[in-house]
Amino acid sequence: MSATPQNSFFPANASGLTAEAALEAERMQRAAAMVTVSNRLEQAEVPRLLEAAGKVIGRLAEPETVIRIAQKNPDAIWLFARRGRSHAEGFMSALLLNEAGRSALFDGSLNLLDPQDEYLVCQHERPAAIYVWASFTPGILAAGINRVMDRFDSPHYAEADVVSTSFTVRGHRAMVRRGFEHGVWHEGRFLEDFYMIPRRPKTLAERLPRYATHDPVLRPTGIRVVTGFDDMMRVAAVRSAVFIGEQACPFDEEFDGNDLAATHLLALVNNEPAGCMRVRYFGDFAKMERLAVRKEFRTSRTAFELVRASVALCKEKGFRRIYGHAREDYLPFWQHFGFKLKENGAPFAFSDHVFVEMVDDIEPSPTAISLMDGPYRLIRPEGAWHVQGPLELSAARHAHFHSQQM
């Protein structure tokens, strides 16, 4: 209802909560039993609620607009009251947007005071985004927000991005504490006025690093960094099929003693191991090697995606130069990515093939790992520097334990 909603903060992903937010969520759960929540809007109550909320939030939509939004989709407006009270005392509102509406929100063409009907979905339609329009949940009423989020976490809504805004330092801290990411990329522009919990598969694919796009349920075709022995076995199976089975490479030459001193990337197609690549690190450069794709997947883009993912990994580690060996007959493939022959490098042979040296100069990622990142990012699992790791979650456990002692 307003471009600057207040009290519109809620935990949508408990696994991402900080220690402070986890304690708050626990308190909210106890308080939730004292609050009733309903999406049955009584039209006569709308003017009274908007008047009370307007004193806190500022300018809001007209009552007729709120009623129209609720008639379009009852899940857009939720009323809150303390148990035993006959009238609603607060509300939470959301704009349930289709793809066009999501774009309109970010490019500014969505009228937040009188949202255009063509941007909204009906209750039987799946939204692309859930925009927290405004909420007024004073005192204990805020405990009811999780009840609304239970609805928005249902399968019907679970793949919609959750978007909100905040223009105060206090609001920013609350957003981040509850799992929102600050800023949204839209059509090449970074919009810092928005906060998002990305859940739409397309959004996740766009924002996830190329080396972390696989999820066995949401994205069964993708790439992940190997962090366990099961995935190492998958890598070994792919390389055995390609290099030992097809090319008759001796075992000791294929598994050369460097596998435990490297990062491995695994590509999966519908959760089936399809390809892999190995990256090793030397001073001021990284070396890409052992690119392998099973023959049944060579008509896909797996090889291209593995190279791009490996380059992205090196950029995130802060490297500026990549080195590799290319079979002479495969050099055009590598040149497609910007690799060029190493100066003064001469062809050389091993494992019954002739190779050439190649290099590529790259720019580190804007989010490249550095000592300025603080301790937690540096102890996250390899290739998962963009999400909280298990040791960060253990910090929440530590804070909870000490709060109980106090």
C-alpha positions in Angstrom: 0.0 0.0 0.0 3.0 2.2 0.4 6.5 2.3 -1.0 7.9 2.3 2.5 6.0 -0.4 4.5 6.8 -0.8 8.2 6.8 -3.9 10.4 7.0 -6.0 7.2 9.7 -8.4 8.4 9.3 -12.2 8.8 11.6 -15.2 8.8 11.0 -17.2 5.6 13.9 -19.6 6.0 14.6 -20.7 9.5 17.9 -22.4 8.5 19.3 -19.0 7.5 18.5 -17.2 10.8 21.1 -15.6 12.9 21.3 -16.3 16.6 19.4 -13.2 17.5 16.7 -14.0 15.0 16.4 -17.6 16.1 15.7 -16.4 19.7 13.1 -14.0 18.4 11.5 -16.7 16.3 11.2 -18.9 19.4 9.5 -16.0 21.3 7.2 -15.4 18.4 6.1 -19.0 18.3 5.0 -18.8 21.9 3.1 -15.6 21.3 1.5 -16.9 18.1 -1.0 -19.0 20.1 -2.4 -15.7 21.4 -3.2 -14.3 17.9 -5.9 -15.2 15.4 -5.2 -14.7 11.7 -7.7 -14.7 8.9 -7.9 -13.8 5.2 -11.7 -13.1 5.4 -11.8 -9.4 4.9 -14.7 -7.5 6.3 -15.0 -4.5 4.1 -16.4 -2.3 6.8 -13.2 -2.7 8.8 -10.9 -1.5 6.1 -11.2 2.3 6.6 -10.6 1.9 10.4 -7.5 -0.3 9.9 -6.0 2.0 7.2 -6.5 5.0 9.4 -4.7 3.4 12.3 -1.9 2.1 10.1 -1.5 5.4 8.3 -0.5 7.2 11.5 2.5 4.8 11.7 3.3 4.0 8.1 2.3 7.1 6.2 0.3 7.3 3.0 -1.5 4.1 2.1 -3.9 2.9 -0.6 -7.5 3.9 -0.6 -10.0 1.5 1.0 -11.6 0.7 -2.4 -8.2 -0.4 -3.7 -7.5 -2.7 -0.7 -10.9 -4.3 -1.2 -10.3 -4.8 -4.9 -7.0 -6.5 -4.2 -8.6 -8.8 -1.7 -11.4 -9.7 -4.1 -8.8 -10.5 -6.8 -6.9 -12.8 -4.4 -8.0 -13.4 -0.7 -4.5 -14.4 0.2 -3.3 -10.8 -0.4 -4.9 -9.4 2.8 -4.6 -11.0 6.2 -6.3 -9.7 9.4 -4.8 -10.1 12.9 -6.4 -9.9 16.3 -5.7 -10.9 19.8 -7.7 -13.9 20.9 -11.1 -13.0 22.2 -11.3 -9.7 20.3 -14.2 -9.4 17.8 -12.6 -6.9 15.5 -9.3 -7.0 13.6 -6.5 -4.9 15.2 -3.8 -5.3 12.5 -3.1 -6.6 9.1 -0.4 -7.9 6.7 -0.9 -7.3 2.9 1.0 -8.6 -0.1 0.9 -8.1 -3.8 0.9 -11.5 -5.5 2.5 -10.6 -8.8 2.8 -12.5 -12.1 6.0 -12.3 -14.2 5.0 -8.9 -15.7 4.1 -7.6 -12.3 7.5 -8.7 -10.9 9.2 -6.8 -13.7 6.9 -3.8 -13.2 7.8 -3.7 -9.5 11.5 -3.4 -10.3 11.3 -1.0 -13.2 8.9 1.3 -11.3 5.8 0.9 -13.5 3.8 -0.8 -10.9 1.6 1.7 -9.1 2.0 0.8 -5.4 -0.9 3.0 -4.3 -3.3 1.5 -6.9 -1.8 -1.7 -8.4 -2.8 -2.5 -11.9 -5.0 -5.6 -12.2 -3.0 -7.1 -15.0 0.0 -7.5 -12.8 -1.8 -9.6 -10.1 -2.6 -13.3 -9.9 -5.8 -14.9 -8.8 -5.9 -17.4 -5.9 -5.6 -20.4 -8.2 -2.6 -19.0 -10.1 1.0 -19.3 -9.0 2.8 -15.9 -8.5 6.3 -15.1 -9.6 6.8 -12.7 -6.6 5.2 -11.9 -3.3 5.7 -8.2 -2.5 5.2 -7.3 1.1 2.9 -4.3 0.4 2.4 -3.1 3.9 1.8 -4.5 7.4 0.6 -3.1 10.6 1.1 -5.6 13.4 1.6 -3.7 16.7 2.8 -5.5 19.7 2.0 -9.2 20.0 0.2 -9.2 16.7 3.5 -9.5 14.9 3.5 -13.1 16.1 0.8 -13.9 13.6 3.1 -13.1 10.6 4.5 -16.6 10.7 1.0 -18.0 10.2 0.8 -16.0 7.0 4.2 -17.3 6.0 3.0 -20.8 6.5 0.6 -20.2 3.7 3.3 -18.6 1.5 5.6 -21.5 2.2 3.0 -24.0 0.8 3.7 -25.7 -2.5 1.4 -23.2 -4.3 3.6 -20.2 -3.3 6.9 -21.8 -2.4 8.6 -20.9 -5.7 7.7 -17.2 -5.6 10.4 -14.7 -4.7 9.6 -12.7 -1.5 10.4 -9.0 -1.9 10.2 -6.1 0.4 11.7 -2.6 0.9 13.2 -0.6 3.8 14.7 2.8 3.9 16.1 2.9 7.4 19.1 1.5 9.1 16.9 -0.3 11.6 14.8 -1.8 8.8 17.9 -2.9 6.9 19.2 -4.8 10.0 15.9 -6.4 10.5 15.7 -7.5 6.9 19.2 -9.1 6.9 18.6 -10.7 10.3 15.6 -12.5 8.9 17.2 -13.9 5.8 16.6 -11.2 3.2 19.3 -10.4 0.7 20.0 -6.7 0.2 19.6 -5.6 -3.3 18.1 -7.1 -6.4 19.6 -7.5 -9.9 17.1 -6.7 -12.6 17.9 -6.3 -16.3 21.5 -5.5 -15.6 20.8 -3.0 -12.8 21.4 -3.4 -9.1 18.4 -2.1 -7.2 19.5 -1.4 -3.6 16.1 -0.3 -2.3 14.8 -3.8 -2.5 15.3 -6.8 -0.3 14.6 -10.4 -1.5 14.4 -14.0 -0.4 15.0 -15.6 -3.7 12.8 -18.8 -4.3 11.8 -18.7 -7.9 13.8 -21.3 -9.8 14.8 -18.7 -12.5 15.9 -16.2 -9.9 17.9 -18.9 -8.1 19.6 -19.9 -11.4 20.4 -16.3 -12.2 21.9 -15.5 -8.8 23.6 -18.7 -8.0 27.3 -19.0 -8.9 27.8 -21.2 -12.0 29.7 -23.7 -9.9 26.7 -24.1 -7.5 23.6 -24.5 -9.7 22.7 -28.1 -8.9 19.9 -29.0 -6.5 18.6 -32.6 -6.5 15.0 -31.4 -6.3 14.8 -27.8 -7.7 17.6 -28.0 -10.3 18.5 -31.6 -11.1 20.6 -30.5 -14.0 23.4 -28.3 -12.8 27.0 -28.1 -11.4 28.3 -28.4 -7.9 31.7 -28.4 -6.2 32.7 -31.8 -4.9 32.9 -31.8 -1.1 32.4 -35.5 -0.2 33.5 -39.0 -1.1 30.2 -39.9 -2.8 30.7 -37.1 -5.4 34.4 -38.0 -5.7 33.3 -41.5 -6.7 31.0 -40.0 -9.3 34.0 -38.0 -10.7 36.1 -41.1 -10.8 33.3 -43.0 -12.6 33.1 -40.3 -15.3 36.8 -40.1 -15.8 37.2 -43.8 -15.9 34.5 -44.1 -18.5 36.0 -41.4 -20.7 39.7 -41.6 -20.3 40.3 -45.2 -19.4 37.3 -46.8 -21.1 37.3 -44.7 -24.4 40.9 -43.6 -24.7 42.7 -46.5 -23.1 44.6 -44.2 -20.7 46.5 -46.2 -18.1 45.1 -46.0 -14.6 48.2 -44.5 -13.0 48.3 -41.8 -15.7 44.7 -40.8 -15.2 44.7 -40.9 -11.4 48.0 -39.1 -11.1 48.2 -38.4 -7.4 46.8 -34.8 -7.7 43.2 -35.5 -7.1 43.4 -34.9 -3.3 45.1 -31.6 -3.9 42.5 -30.1 -6.2 39.0 -28.7 -6.4 36.6 -30.9 -8.5 33.5 -29.7 -10.2 30.7 -32.3 -11.0 28.0 -31.7 -13.7 24.8 -33.6 -13.4 21.9 -34.0 -15.9 18.7 -35.1 -14.2 20.9 -36.0 -11.2 23.0 -38.4 -13.3 26.8 -37.7 -13.3 27.5 -36.3 -16.8 30.9 -34.5 -16.6 33.6 -33.2 -14.4 36.6 -30.9 -14.3 39.6 -30.5 -11.9 41.2 -27.2 -10.8 44.5 -26.8 -9.1 46.2 -23.7 -7.7 49.8 -22.4 -8.1 50.8 -19.1 -6.7 49.3 -16.4 -8.9 47.5 -18.8 -11.4 45.1 -21.7 -11.4 45.3 -24.7 -13.7 42.2 -26.2 -15.3 42.5 -29.9 -16.3 40.8 -33.3 -16.6 37.6 -32.0 -18.4 35.5 -35.1 -19.1 32.0 -35.5 -20.4 30.3 -38.9 -20.8 29.6 -39.6 -24.5 25.8 -39.8 -24.0 25.9 -36.2 -22.8 28.1 -34.7 -25.4 25.3 -33.2 -27.4 24.4 -31.1 -24.4 26.1 -27.9 -23.2 27.7 -29.8 -20.3 31.3 -29.2 -21.4 30.7 -25.5 -22.0 29.0 -25.1 -18.6 31.8 -26.9 -16.8 34.4 -24.6 -18.3 32.4 -21.5 -17.4 31.8 -22.8 -13.9 35.5 -23.5 -13.4 36.4 -20.0 -14.6 33.8 -18.5 -12.3 35.3 -20.5 -9.4 38.8 -19.1 -10.1 37.4 -15.6 -10.3 35.7 -16.0 -7.0 39.1 -17.1 -5.5 40.7 -13.9 -6.8 42.9 -15.4 -9.5 43.8 -13.2 -12.6 45.3 -15.9 -14.8 44.3 -19.4 -15.7 46.6 -22.0 -17.3 45.8 -25.3 -19.0 46.9 -28.0 -21.5 44.8 -28.5 -24.6 45.0 -31.3 -27.1 45.9 -29.7 -30.4 42.7 -30.9 -32.0 40.6 -29.4 -29.2 42.3 -26.0 -29.1 39.4 -24.2 -31.0 37.1 -25.3 -28.2 39.2 -23.6 -25.6 39.7 -20.5 -27.7 35.9 -20.0 -27.6 36.4 -19.1 -23.9 39.2 -16.6 -24.5 42.2 -19.0 -24.0 45.2 -18.3 -26.2 48.5 -20.1 -26.8 51.1 -19.5 -24.1 53.9 -17.3 -25.5 57.0 -19.4 -26.4 55.1 -22.6 -25.5 56.0 -25.6 -27.7 53.7 -28.6 -28.3 54.5 -31.6 -26.0 53.2 -35.1 -25.5 52.0 -37.3 -22.8 49.5 -40.2 -22.5 49.8 -40.8 -26.3 48.4 -37.3 -27.3 50.1 -34.0 -28.3 49.2 -31.0 -26.2 49.8 -27.2 -26.2 50.0 -24.8 -23.3 47.3 -22.1 -23.1 46.5 -19.2 -20.8 43.6 -16.8 -20.2 43.7 -13.5 -18.3 40.7 -12.9 -16.2 39.3 -10.3 -13.7 38.5 -11.4 -10.2 34.8 -11.4 -9.2 33.5 -8.3 -7.4 32.8 -10.7 -4.5 36.1 -12.4 -4.6 37.2 -14.0 -1.3 39.5 -11.8 0.7 40.7 -11.2 4.2 38.2 -8.4 4.5 35.3 -10.9 4.4 35.5 -11.8 8.0 36.0 -15.2 9.6 32.8 -17.0 8.7 33.0 -16.7 4.9 36.5 -18.2 4.9 35.4 -21.3 6.8 32.4 -22.1 4.5 32.5 -25.3 2.4 34.4 -25.0 -0.9 32.3 -23.4 -3.6 29.5 -22.5 -1.1 30.9 -19.0 -0.1 27.5 -17.4 -1.0 25.5 -19.1 1.7 25.9 -19.7 5.4 27.9 -22.7 6.4 27.6 -25.2 9.3 30.0 -23.4 11.5 27.9 -20.2 11.2 24.9 -22.1 12.3 26.9 -23.5 15.2 27.4 -19.9 16.3 23.6 -19.5 16.7 23.7 -22.6 18.9 26.4 -21.1 21.0 24.4 -17.8 21.5 21.3 -19.7 22.3 23.1 -21.8 25.0 24.5 -18.7 26.6 21.2 -16.9 26.6 19.7 -19.8 28.5 22.5 -19.6 31.1 21.7 -15.9 31.6 
